[in-house]
């Protein structure tokens, strides 16, 4: 069930943000931790502007998304192929056998 919008305080790169959403509080915190981790990896040991860090992090996350979409498409294709094979086998089993029948 959808919760009414609520404010959830999260910390990303040391800055506190209040996120208002109808999503579950723990889910929002998990998203914030994920983003904080990704941003921290880009920033690590570098002195780069926050905007540049955000853009590089967004590119990394977009790359992950596209990889996952590609995997999903591949899995769906494999499922379709295997389903077709199984349907073919089942249809073959349903057909009456003509082996051993002889015409006199």
KOLBANU-197777 format. One record per residue: residue in three letters; x, y, z of N, C-alpha, C, O in turn; residue number from 0. Coordinates in Angstrom, 3 decimals, padded with zeros to 6 digits. Example, Ala and Ser with C-alpha at 12.3 -4.5 7.8 and 13.67 -1.06 7.14 Angstrom:
2
aa / n_c1 / n_c2 / n_c3 / ca_c1 / ca_c2 / ca_c3 / c_c1 / c_c2 / c_c3 / o_c1 / o_c2 / o_c3 / i
ALA / 013.190 / -005.690 / 007.800 / 012.300 / -004.500 / 007.800 / 013.200 / -003.300 / 007.800 / 014.236 / -003.319 / 008.465 / 0;
SER / 012.850 / -002.250 / 007.080 / 013.670 / -001.060 / 007.140 / 012.900 / 000.030 / 007.870 / 013.409 / 001.138 / 008.039 / 1;
This chain:
104
aa / n_c1 / n_c2 / n_c3 / ca_c1 / ca_c2 / ca_c3 / c_c1 / c_c2 / c_c3 / o_c1 / o_c2 / o_c3 / i
UNK / 000.841 / -001.179 / 000.000 / 000.000 / 000.000 / 000.000 / 000.885 / 001.240 / 000.000 / 001.952 / 001.236 / 000.614 / 0;
UNK / 000.466 / 002.282 / -000.667 / 001.246 / 003.513 / -000.778 / 001.053 / 004.341 / 000.481 / -000.069 / 004.582 / 000.926 / 1;
UNK / 002.176 / 004.768 / 001.042 / 002.140 / 005.621 / 002.226 / 001.952 / 007.070 / 001.820 / 002.333 / 007.449 / 000.712 / 2;
UNK / 001.365 / 007.901 / 002.698 / 001.283 / 009.328 / 002.368 / 002.684 / 009.923 / 002.335 / 003.564 / 009.444 / 003.050 / 3;
UNK / 002.918 / 010.954 / 001.525 / 004.248 / 011.552 / 001.456 / 004.745 / 011.948 / 002.840 / 004.010 / 012.494 / 003.663 / 4;
UNK / 006.031 / 011.648 / 003.065 / 006.636 / 011.988 / 004.348 / 008.043 / 012.501 / 004.124 / 008.674 / 012.182 / 003.116 / 5;
UNK / 008.530 / 013.290 / 005.054 / 009.886 / 013.800 / 004.972 / 010.852 / 012.839 / 005.654 / 010.666 / 012.476 / 006.816 / 6;
UNK / 011.881 / 012.433 / 004.924 / 012.905 / 011.550 / 005.457 / 014.233 / 012.270 / 005.343 / 014.616 / 012.713 / 004.260 / 7;
UNK / 014.936 / 012.387 / 006.460 / 016.234 / 013.058 / 006.439 / 017.322 / 012.050 / 006.092 / 017.442 / 011.003 / 006.727 / 8;
UNK / 018.117 / 012.383 / 005.068 / 019.231 / 011.545 / 004.640 / 020.478 / 012.412 / 004.550 / 020.393 / 013.635 / 004.434 / 9;
UNK / 021.628 / 011.768 / 004.604 / 022.897 / 012.479 / 004.490 / 023.651 / 011.942 / 003.287 / 023.887 / 010.741 / 003.162 / 10;
UNK / 024.027 / 012.868 / 002.399 / 024.775 / 012.512 / 001.198 / 025.984 / 013.429 / 001.122 / 025.846 / 014.652 / 001.082 / 11;
UNK / 027.168 / 012.831 / 001.102 / 028.439 / 013.569 / 001.115 / 028.481 / 014.603 / 002.243 / 028.955 / 015.724 / 002.058 / 12;
UNK / 027.983 / 014.209 / 003.401 / 028.051 / 015.072 / 004.572 / 026.989 / 016.151 / 004.652 / 026.943 / 016.899 / 005.629 / 13;
UNK / 026.137 / 016.247 / 003.646 / 025.077 / 017.248 / 003.650 / 023.738 / 016.560 / 003.902 / 023.422 / 015.537 / 003.295 / 14;
UNK / 022.957 / 017.149 / 004.818 / 021.649 / 016.574 / 005.130 / 020.603 / 017.096 / 004.160 / 020.570 / 018.281 / 003.829 / 15;
UNK / 019.752 / 016.186 / 003.714 / 018.658 / 016.515 / 002.811 / 017.378 / 015.918 / 003.381 / 017.405 / 014.854 / 004.000 / 16;
UNK / 016.264 / 016.599 / 003.175 / 014.965 / 016.037 / 003.513 / 014.288 / 015.651 / 002.207 / 014.035 / 016.484 / 001.338 / 17;
UNK / 014.006 / 014.364 / 002.102 / 013.381 / 013.834 / 000.892 / 011.916 / 013.562 / 001.210 / 011.609 / 012.831 / 002.152 / 18;
UNK / 011.017 / 014.141 / 000.434 / 009.588 / 013.921 / 000.626 / 009.127 / 012.966 / -000.469 / 009.279 / 013.230 / -001.662 / 19;
UNK / 008.559 / 011.846 / -000.022 / 008.146 / 010.822 / -000.970 / 007.110 / 009.919 / -000.329 / 007.012 / 009.837 / 000.895 / 20;
UNK / 006.340 / 009.244 / -001.165 / 005.404 / 008.254 / -000.644 / 006.054 / 006.876 / -000.549 / 005.396 / 005.901 / -000.186 / 21;
UNK / 007.341 / 006.795 / -000.873 / 008.079 / 005.539 / -000.771 / 008.434 / 005.262 / 000.679 / 008.457 / 006.167 / 001.514 / 22;
UNK / 008.709 / 003.999 / 000.964 / 009.071 / 003.555 / 002.300 / 010.340 / 004.262 / 002.784 / 011.285 / 004.453 / 002.018 / 23;
UNK / 010.348 / 004.641 / 004.044 / 011.477 / 005.369 / 004.627 / 012.788 / 004.596 / 004.481 / 013.809 / 005.173 / 004.106 / 24;
UNK / 012.766 / 003.297 / 004.776 / 014.001 / 002.508 / 004.678 / 014.499 / 002.422 / 003.243 / 015.706 / 002.422 / 002.999 / 25;
UNK / 013.577 / 002.349 / 002.299 / 013.952 / 002.337 / 000.886 / 014.659 / 003.637 / 000.512 / 015.680 / 003.614 / -000.176 / 26;
UNK / 014.121 / 004.765 / 000.962 / 014.744 / 006.061 / 000.675 / 016.132 / 006.152 / 001.299 / 017.061 / 006.678 / 000.687 / 27;
UNK / 016.269 / 005.641 / 002.510 / 017.579 / 005.651 / 003.167 / 018.568 / 004.768 / 002.403 / 019.745 / 005.106 / 002.273 / 28;
UNK / 018.079 / 003.639 / 001.903 / 018.939 / 002.753 / 001.120 / 019.394 / 003.436 / -000.169 / 020.558 / 003.329 / -000.555 / 29;
UNK / 018.479 / 004.134 / -000.829 / 018.849 / 004.895 / -002.032 / 019.909 / 005.943 / -001.711 / 020.884 / 006.105 / -002.446 / 30;
UNK / 019.704 / 006.648 / -000.605 / 020.658 / 007.692 / -000.213 / 022.028 / 007.090 / 000.096 / 023.053 / 007.656 / -000.287 / 31;
UNK / 022.053 / 005.956 / 000.779 / 023.341 / 005.294 / 001.073 / 024.034 / 004.877 / -000.213 / 025.247 / 005.033 / -000.356 / 32;
UNK / 023.249 / 004.343 / -001.152 / 023.801 / 003.929 / -002.444 / 024.423 / 005.122 / -003.169 / 025.554 / 005.053 / -003.650 / 33;
UNK / 023.666 / 006.212 / -003.238 / 024.157 / 007.411 / -003.906 / 025.375 / 007.985 / -003.192 / 026.341 / 008.389 / -003.839 / 34;
UNK / 025.332 / 008.023 / -001.870 / 026.464 / 008.524 / -001.094 / 027.716 / 007.696 / -001.379 / 028.805 / 008.245 / -001.543 / 35;
UNK / 027.558 / 006.381 / -001.435 / 028.692 / 005.503 / -001.734 / 029.247 / 005.772 / -003.125 / 030.460 / 005.878 / -003.304 / 36;
UNK / 028.361 / 005.881 / -004.106 / 028.802 / 006.140 / -005.483 / 029.513 / 007.487 / -005.603 / 030.556 / 007.592 / -006.248 / 37;
UNK / 028.938 / 008.514 / -004.977 / 029.565 / 009.841 / -005.004 / 030.916 / 009.812 / -004.301 / 031.885 / 010.398 / -004.784 / 38;
UNK / 030.979 / 009.137 / -003.169 / 032.227 / 009.065 / -002.402 / 033.333 / 008.397 / -003.201 / 034.496 / 008.788 / -003.106 / 39;
UNK / 032.975 / 007.394 / -003.983 / 033.986 / 006.714 / -004.811 / 034.542 / 007.643 / -005.882 / 035.733 / 007.602 / -006.191 / 40;
UNK / 033.672 / 008.482 / -006.449 / 034.128 / 009.426 / -007.479 / 034.999 / 010.510 / -006.843 / 036.011 / 010.907 / -007.419 / 41;
UNK / 034.615 / 010.982 / -005.675 / 035.331 / 012.063 / -004.995 / 036.660 / 011.592 / -004.404 / 037.606 / 012.375 / -004.312 / 42;
UNK / 036.741 / 010.333 / -004.007 / 037.883 / 009.793 / -003.250 / 039.232 / 010.307 / -003.740 / 039.648 / 010.043 / -004.868 / 43;
UNK / 039.900 / 011.047 / -002.862 / 041.242 / 011.532 / -003.145 / 041.326 / 012.613 / -004.200 / 042.424 / 012.981 / -004.616 / 44;
UNK / 040.209 / 013.122 / -004.635 / 040.228 / 014.166 / -005.668 / 039.594 / 015.426 / -005.108 / 038.748 / 015.383 / -004.215 / 45;
UNK / 040.021 / 016.520 / -005.648 / 039.426 / 017.807 / -005.292 / 038.682 / 018.309 / -006.525 / 039.187 / 019.147 / -007.272 / 46;
UNK / 037.472 / 017.784 / -006.728 / 036.702 / 018.172 / -007.906 / 035.408 / 018.849 / -007.459 / 034.884 / 018.551 / -006.385 / 47;
UNK / 034.903 / 019.750 / -008.278 / 033.654 / 020.431 / -007.932 / 032.497 / 019.437 / -007.803 / 032.466 / 018.409 / -008.480 / 48;
UNK / 031.559 / 019.761 / -006.929 / 030.420 / 018.890 / -006.667 / 029.623 / 018.586 / -007.934 / 029.188 / 017.451 / -008.131 / 49;
UNK / 029.428 / 019.583 / -008.792 / 028.673 / 019.350 / -010.023 / 029.372 / 018.315 / -010.900 / 028.724 / 017.420 / -011.443 / 50;
UNK / 030.678 / 018.432 / -011.038 / 031.432 / 017.467 / -011.840 / 031.324 / 016.071 / -011.217 / 031.162 / 015.075 / -011.922 / 51;
UNK / 031.414 / 016.018 / -009.917 / 031.265 / 014.745 / -009.199 / 029.882 / 014.149 / -009.466 / 029.758 / 012.953 / -009.731 / 52;
UNK / 028.855 / 014.976 / -009.395 / 027.483 / 014.508 / -009.614 / 027.306 / 013.997 / -011.042 / 026.660 / 012.971 / -011.254 / 53;
UNK / 027.872 / 014.701 / -012.021 / 027.745 / 014.279 / -013.420 / 028.466 / 012.951 / -013.643 / 027.918 / 012.055 / -014.285 / 54;
UNK / 029.680 / 012.811 / -013.125 / 030.423 / 011.560 / -013.280 / 029.705 / 010.402 / -012.591 / 029.664 / 009.288 / -013.113 / 55;
UNK / 029.145 / 010.673 / -011.424 / 028.392 / 009.645 / -010.706 / 027.144 / 009.261 / -011.486 / 026.808 / 008.081 / -011.579 / 56;
UNK / 026.456 / 010.247 / -012.046 / 025.269 / 009.965 / -012.849 / 025.628 / 009.103 / -014.061 / 024.870 / 008.203 / -014.422 / 57;
UNK / 026.764 / 009.366 / -014.685 / 027.208 / 008.548 / -015.815 / 027.480 / 007.111 / -015.371 / 027.122 / 006.164 / -016.071 / 58;
UNK / 028.108 / 006.952 / -014.213 / 028.373 / 005.608 / -013.696 / 027.076 / 004.852 / -013.425 / 026.957 / 003.675 / -013.765 / 59;
UNK / 026.109 / 005.525 / -012.816 / 024.826 / 004.889 / -012.513 / 024.060 / 004.580 / -013.800 / 023.419 / 003.534 / -013.905 / 60;
UNK / 024.125 / 005.491 / -014.786 / 023.474 / 005.242 / -016.078 / 024.105 / 004.032 / -016.760 / 023.403 / 003.238 / -017.386 / 61;
UNK / 025.422 / 003.885 / -016.644 / 026.117 / 002.731 / -017.202 / 025.611 / 001.444 / -016.556 / 025.349 / 000.461 / -017.249 / 62;
UNK / 025.475 / 001.450 / -015.236 / 024.940 / 000.281 / -014.528 / 023.521 / -000.045 / -015.016 / 023.190 / -001.206 / -015.254 / 63;
UNK / 022.699 / 000.986 / -015.159 / 021.326 / 000.802 / -015.612 / 021.284 / 000.170 / -016.997 / 020.528 / -000.774 / -017.226 / 64;
UNK / 022.094 / 000.685 / -017.926 / 022.099 / 000.157 / -019.280 / 022.600 / -001.284 / -019.301 / 022.075 / -002.108 / -020.051 / 65;
UNK / 023.615 / -001.600 / -018.484 / 024.093 / -002.985 / -018.386 / 022.975 / -003.901 / -017.910 / 022.762 / -004.972 / -018.478 / 66;
UNK / 022.259 / -003.483 / -016.868 / 021.167 / -004.300 / -016.330 / 020.045 / -004.461 / -017.349 / 019.465 / -005.541 / -017.462 / 67;
UNK / 019.739 / -003.410 / -018.084 / 018.709 / -003.512 / -019.127 / 019.130 / -004.526 / -020.189 / 018.316 / -005.324 / -020.651 / 68;
UNK / 020.406 / -004.488 / -020.570 / 020.917 / -005.445 / -021.559 / 020.811 / -006.874 / -021.052 / 020.423 / -007.773 / -021.798 / 69;
UNK / 021.157 / -007.089 / -019.775 / 021.039 / -008.426 / -019.186 / 019.586 / -008.876 / -019.168 / 019.281 / -010.039 / -019.432 / 70;
UNK / 018.705 / -007.957 / -018.857 / 017.264 / -008.282 / -018.809 / 016.769 / -008.698 / -020.190 / 016.038 / -009.681 / -020.318 / 71;
UNK / 017.158 / -007.966 / -021.208 / 016.751 / -008.301 / -022.576 / 017.289 / -009.681 / -022.948 / 016.568 / -010.488 / -023.535 / 72;
UNK / 018.556 / -009.960 / -022.609 / 019.142 / -011.268 / -022.902 / 018.396 / -012.383 / -022.181 / 018.114 / -013.426 / -022.771 / 73;
UNK / 018.078 / -012.169 / -020.912 / 017.345 / -013.186 / -020.151 / 015.952 / -013.427 / -020.729 / 015.511 / -014.571 / -020.839 / 74;
UNK / 015.265 / -012.353 / -021.095 / 013.936 / -012.506 / -021.701 / 014.011 / -013.277 / -023.010 / 013.148 / -014.105 / -023.301 / 75;
UNK / 015.043 / -013.003 / -023.795 / 015.232 / -013.731 / -025.060 / 015.457 / -015.212 / -024.783 / 014.874 / -016.063 / -025.454 / 76;
UNK / 016.303 / -015.529 / -023.793 / 016.556 / -016.928 / -023.442 / 015.285 / -017.614 / -022.944 / 015.021 / -018.768 / -023.282 / 77;
UNK / 014.505 / -016.900 / -022.145 / 013.245 / -017.464 / -021.640 / 012.300 / -017.756 / -022.799 / 011.659 / -018.807 / -022.828 / 78;
UNK / 012.210 / -016.829 / -023.755 / 011.337 / -017.033 / -024.911 / 011.784 / -018.231 / -025.737 / 010.959 / -019.032 / -026.176 / 79;
UNK / 013.110 / -018.353 / -025.949 / 013.627 / -019.474 / -026.732 / 013.341 / -020.799 / -026.040 / 012.878 / -021.747 / -026.674 / 80;
UNK / 013.613 / -020.866 / -024.744 / 013.392 / -022.109 / -024.003 / 011.906 / -022.440 / -023.898 / 011.518 / -023.607 / -023.956 / 81;
UNK / 011.086 / -021.420 / -023.744 / 009.638 / -021.652 / -023.696 / 009.155 / -022.229 / -025.019 / 008.349 / -023.159 / -025.036 / 82;
UNK / 009.638 / -021.688 / -026.113 / 009.253 / -022.203 / -027.435 / 009.684 / -023.655 / -027.596 / 008.934 / -024.475 / -028.125 / 83;
UNK / 010.900 / -023.974 / -027.135 / 011.384 / -025.356 / -027.207 / 010.490 / -026.285 / -026.388 / 010.123 / -027.367 / -026.847 / 84;
UNK / 010.145 / -025.861 / -025.180 / 009.303 / -026.688 / -024.314 / 007.904 / -026.871 / -024.903 / 007.340 / -027.964 / -024.847 / 85;
UNK / 007.353 / -025.805 / -025.464 / 006.039 / -025.899 / -026.100 / 006.097 / -026.894 / -027.251 / 005.192 / -027.709 / -027.430 / 86;
UNK / 007.170 / -026.818 / -028.024 / 007.336 / -027.770 / -029.125 / 007.397 / -029.205 / -028.630 / 006.771 / -030.087 / -029.218 / 87;
UNK / 008.140 / -029.453 / -027.560 / 008.228 / -030.801 / -026.988 / 006.870 / -031.277 / -026.478 / 006.492 / -032.430 / -026.686 / 88;
UNK / 006.147 / -030.393 / -025.819 / 004.823 / -030.760 / -025.307 / 003.856 / -031.062 / -026.447 / 003.070 / -032.005 / -026.363 / 89;
UNK / 003.911 / -030.277 / -027.495 / 003.032 / -030.512 / -028.638 / 003.365 / -031.836 / -029.319 / 002.475 / -032.550 / -029.781 / 90;
UNK / 004.673 / -032.156 / -029.376 / 005.085 / -033.439 / -029.952 / 004.538 / -034.601 / -029.128 / 004.140 / -035.622 / -029.689 / 91;
UNK / 004.515 / -034.458 / -027.825 / 004.016 / -035.508 / -026.934 / 002.510 / -035.696 / -027.073 / 002.004 / -036.802 / -026.885 / 92;
UNK / 001.795 / -034.636 / -027.398 / 000.332 / -034.703 / -027.519 / -000.100 / -035.381 / -028.812 / -001.210 / -035.910 / -028.883 / 93;
UNK / 000.741 / -035.377 / -029.822 / 000.390 / -035.987 / -031.108 / 000.346 / -037.503 / -030.955 / 001.214 / -038.091 / -030.310 / 94;
UNK / -000.668 / -038.136 / -031.551 / -000.723 / -039.603 / -031.469 / 000.449 / -040.217 / -032.222 / 000.830 / -039.759 / -033.299 / 95;
UNK / 001.000 / -041.250 / -031.636 / 002.150 / -041.923 / -032.244 / 001.680 / -042.798 / -033.386 / 000.651 / -043.466 / -033.281 / 96;
UNK / 002.428 / -042.797 / -034.475 / 002.098 / -043.666 / -035.619 / 003.105 / -044.785 / -035.731 / 003.052 / -045.563 / -036.684 / 97;
UNK / 004.029 / -044.890 / -034.780 / 005.025 / -045.960 / -034.811 / 004.336 / -047.287 / -034.575 / 003.426 / -047.386 / -033.752 / 98;
UNK / 004.758 / -048.276 / -035.277 / 004.210 / -049.611 / -035.091 / 002.915 / -049.834 / -035.851 / 002.460 / -050.972 / -035.965 / 99;
UNK / 002.316 / -048.787 / -036.368 / 001.102 / -048.946 / -037.159 / 001.517 / -049.432 / -038.547 / 002.423 / -048.873 / -039.164 / 100;
UNK / 000.866 / -050.446 / -039.017 / 001.179 / -050.941 / -040.354 / -000.096 / -050.948 / -041.180 / -001.179 / -051.262 / -040.686 / 101;
UNK / 000.053 / -050.609 / -042.398 / -001.084 / -050.624 / -043.316 / -001.064 / -051.943 / -044.054 / -000.071 / -052.273 / -044.703 / 102;
UNK / -002.139 / -052.701 / -043.967 / -002.229 / -053.998 / -044.665 / -002.821 / -053.859 / -046.000 / -002.968 / -054.849 / -046.716 / 103;
